[in-house]
Amino acid sequence: MVQSPDIAIARAARLRPIAEVATAIGIAEQALHPFGHHIAKVRIGSEGTPEPRGRLVLVTGMSPTPAGEGKTTTTVGLADALRRLGLRAAACLREPSLGPCFGVKGGAAGGGYAQVVPMEEINLHFTGDFHAVAAAHNLLAALIDNHLYWGNGVGLDPRRITWRRALDMNDRALRQLVIGLGGAANGFPREDGFDITAASEVMAVLCLARDLADLKRRLGRIIVGHRRDGSAVTAADLKADGAMAALLRDAFNPNLVQTLEGTPAFVHGGPFANIAHGCNSAIATRLALAHADVVVTEAGFGADLGAEKFLHIKCRQAGIAPDCAVIVATVRALKMHGGVAKAALGREDVAAIRRGAANLRRHIGNMRLFGVPVVVCVNRFANDTPAEIAAVADAAAAEGAEAHPCTHWSDGSAGAMPLARAVAARLGAAAPSFTPIYPREMPLAEKIRTIATRLYRAAEVAIAPAAASRLAAFEAAGFGHLPVCVAKTPYSFSADPTLLGAPEGHVLPVREVRLAAGAEFVVALAGEIMTMPGLPRVPAAEAITLDDAGEIEGLS
């Protein structure tokens, strides 16, 4: 079997001892809980983290396409390049989920010479955080059915249970099922199902809590279902919050690893970038900002989803704000937004880039609405031509942004130096005035409309009557101040994944809304959103194995 270039590069790296990586940014060795020589958890304790002092750079992207963009490699390459400039830099990333690793996406540790390592451990079980989240999630599920079995003292209506089970693997057969079969000893038969662990509200709670007390409080507020009168039943009502917090105590501590070039990297938490906010943990970002001059972090999907949620949800709850945003674009992706089929991306097509550049310009303009300065990274592929690169730069310049071609995948930090210099110059300028585009007190429906009309350029939002009623109920229950988390296709500014480029005048159909009371946001579902993915026709798992020496092959 031919080994993937990523894993071969990762294995050839000479890693620094993790204590050395920690002390380089002022984290004492005594604060570490090592997992071998190159991975450690940083003990936070009940008091939380020191106050942030560093500057924060958000890496986001244009609307994704099957051609790929490369936000994770850019995050790693930029952090390495900033450190090469002499700054005390660190990266903050999400943890990979096993489902995508064995499915179609592959790992999430970067690639080429812009990786976090040790790659195999990070992409597989790592420090067990995902397993802890699944255990806490499923403990709550077990306590729900146990409570029903022993008399249902809180009056939970079995027909109105909303809490499902969780598994960190793509398994479509578990989306909908019936549990409790086999007689009275096995409980009450009812419909149930599984979500992938990354979609669990417990994961979102872990990634937004500021300290252990906040973690336990948020877990207790998770709504598991409703009584016949419509009132909510919470995890605290079932006395589940304490045990859940105990399962998550160690998982709450951020994970410290390093890049191929020895830059500290905090890889912690992995919420879905659609049904949740798609960012690494707030506690890891705050810890990094307390010790580094510059922290580079990433938000999932394009800027209309990932960056918007980072700004409205994570920044507000974590008490942080970005000083600069990097929007990652590729010639290949811009061609696809310009109408070129994937099979024809290898041919030069400047006209297609100019058509597709409307997507990039929209994202740049949207970041400006928040008062965040923007630099564009053109993640360069080998067959990109100078004329095509120039067309991307022209499109960025039309929105007042610089575009810098980068080759960090093949060249490491050396390939991201122009981008690093541009980002450093932005950080050295006047501090940006980050401003959310909606206030906390705005009604929930208006928050959805504001995002749809200002960022997606929709003409209107069509909120289904049942969803509108639930929004009103959320506000009546005291949740109207929460931010909204729009769950829609990442491939378009609209809810239709086939509308590429920068569509305008469309209608955003909101078919359902959900209250994530523990995570403290309201989810608005526009279109079909999958919380338990399936495996593809040829899953990556078929190529993953052990060789005769016990080494992993096929992981990418």
Buried (B, 14 or more C-beta within 10 A) or exposed (E): EEBBBBBEBBBEBEBBBBBEBBEBBEBEEEBBBBBEEBBBBBBBEEEBBEEBEBBBBBBBBBBBBEBBBBBBBBBBBBBBBBBBBEBBBBBBBBBBBBBBBBBBBBBBBBBBBBBBBBBBBBBBEBBEBBBBBBBBBBBBBEBBBEBBBEEBEBEBBBEBBBBBBBBBBBBEEBBEEEBBEEEEEEBEEEEBBBBBBBBBBBBBBBBBBBBBEBBBBBBBBBBBBBBEEEEBBBBBBBEBBEBBBEBBBBBBBBBBBBBBBBBBBBBBBBBBBBBBBBBBBBBBBBBBBBBBBBBBBBBBBBBBBBBBBBBBBBBBBBEBBBBBBBBBBBBBBBBBBBBBEEEEBEEBBBEBBBBBBBBBBBBBBBBBBBBBBBBBBBBBBEEBEEEBBBBBBBBBEEBEBBBBBBBBBBBBBBBBBBBBBBBBEBBEEEEBEBEBBBEEEBEBBBBBBBBBBEBBBBEEBBBBEEBBEBBBBBBEBEBBEBBBBBBBBBBBBBBBBEBBBBBBEBBBBBBBBBBBBBBBBBBBBBBEBBBBBBBEEEBBBEBBEEEEEEEBBBBB
